[in-house]
Amino acid sequence: MRPDPVLSVRQRRLAAANPAVESTRQKSVIELSDRMQRGFKNNAQRIAKKQGVPYDRAAAILAASSRRASAAARRKNPRLNKVKGKGDNK
């Protein structure tokens, strides 16, 4: 069985020594995947699928919400600053 590359060495040792740690292992994989950035196009596709709207409209929804992002969100994800406003020539 190949080790999971997402887990640390310590987590792999714990999981091998104690099968009850499996839930902790699953939890750590989920936490890591939650922190990953998906990108603008992928997020727009997810919005389109979830809300049942065309891709262009979903991209507009995502751009509008990115423009309204708080300062704390922009510090956490500086890529939000790259989203141009409607008619901006930045």
Backbone torsions as a table, in degrees:
resi	resn	phi	psi	omega
1	MET	NA	127.9	-178.2
2	ARG	-80.2	136.5	-179.8
3	PRO	-69.1	150.7	179.3
4	ASP	-76.3	120.8	-175.6
5	PRO	-69.1	-16.0	-179.0
6	VAL	-75.1	-28.0	-175.3
7	LEU	-83.5	147.7	176.5
8	SER	-75.8	168.2	179.6
9	VAL	-61.5	-41.4	-179.9
10	ARG	-62.6	-42.8	179.8
11	GLN	-64.8	-38.4	178.1
12	ARG	-64.8	-40.9	178.9
13	ARG	-64.5	-43.0	179.0
14	LEU	-62.8	-42.9	-179.1
15	ALA	-65.8	-36.8	179.4
16	ALA	-70.8	-35.4	-177.3
17	ALA	-79.3	-29.7	-173.8
18	ASN	-139.0	109.4	-179.6
19	PRO	-62.8	-20.3	179.7
20	ALA	-70.6	-13.5	-179.4
21	VAL	-80.3	-4.5	-178.2
22	GLU	-54.6	-38.8	-180.0
23	SER	-65.4	-36.8	177.0
24	THR	-64.9	-38.6	179.9
25	ARG	-63.1	-46.4	179.0
26	GLN	-62.3	-40.1	-178.4
27	LYS	-63.2	-41.8	-177.8
28	SER	-67.8	-35.4	178.3
29	VAL	-66.6	-40.8	179.3
30	ILE	-65.8	-42.4	-179.7
31	GLU	-62.1	-40.9	179.2
32	LEU	-66.0	-39.6	-178.6
33	SER	-70.9	-26.9	177.9
34	ASP	-69.1	-28.6	-177.4
35	ARG	-82.0	-13.4	-177.0
36	MET	-71.9	143.0	176.4
37	GLN	-89.1	133.4	-175.7
38	ARG	-91.1	-22.1	-178.3
39	GLY	95.5	158.1	-173.2
40	PHE	-65.3	-49.1	-175.5
41	LYS	-64.6	-41.7	-179.7
42	ASN	-65.9	-41.5	178.1
43	ASN	-65.2	-38.9	178.7
44	ALA	-63.8	-39.7	177.2
45	GLN	-63.8	-39.2	178.8
46	ARG	-65.6	-40.2	178.1
47	ILE	-64.5	-44.0	-179.6
48	ALA	-59.8	-43.4	-179.2
49	LYS	-68.3	-43.4	-175.5
50	LYS	-69.6	-41.1	-176.2
51	GLN	-95.0	-8.7	178.6
52	GLY	70.2	36.8	178.8
53	VAL	-115.9	162.6	177.1
54	PRO	-64.3	158.9	-177.6
55	TYR	-60.0	-41.7	-178.5
56	ASP	-60.0	-42.2	179.6
57	ARG	-67.9	-39.3	178.6
58	ALA	-64.0	-38.6	177.6
59	ALA	-64.6	-37.8	178.0
60	ALA	-66.5	-40.0	177.7
61	ILE	-61.9	-45.7	-178.8
62	LEU	-65.5	-41.9	179.4
63	ALA	-63.8	-42.0	-180.0
64	ALA	-63.6	-41.7	179.6
65	SER	-70.2	-30.4	177.1
66	SER	-68.8	-36.9	178.1
67	ARG	-67.9	-30.7	-179.6
68	ARG	-87.1	4.0	-176.3
69	ALA	-62.0	146.7	-178.7
70	SER	-74.1	167.2	178.5
71	ALA	-63.8	-36.8	179.2
72	ALA	-65.5	-39.8	178.4
73	ALA	-66.0	-36.4	179.2
74	ARG	-69.6	-33.9	175.5
75	ARG	-67.3	-38.0	-179.0
76	LYS	-72.6	-35.4	-178.3
77	ASN	-133.9	86.9	-176.6
78	PRO	-62.5	-16.0	179.4
79	ARG	-67.0	-15.1	175.7
80	LEU	-64.4	-25.4	179.7
81	ASN	-69.8	-17.2	-178.7
82	LYS	-78.3	-15.5	-178.0
83	VAL	-75.2	117.5	-177.1
84	LYS	-81.8	152.9	175.8
85	GLY	-78.6	165.7	-179.7
86	LYS	-65.7	120.4	179.9
87	GLY	83.7	2.4	178.5
88	ASP	-73.8	144.7	176.4
89	ASN	-112.5	36.9	-178.2
90	LYS	-71.3	NA	NA
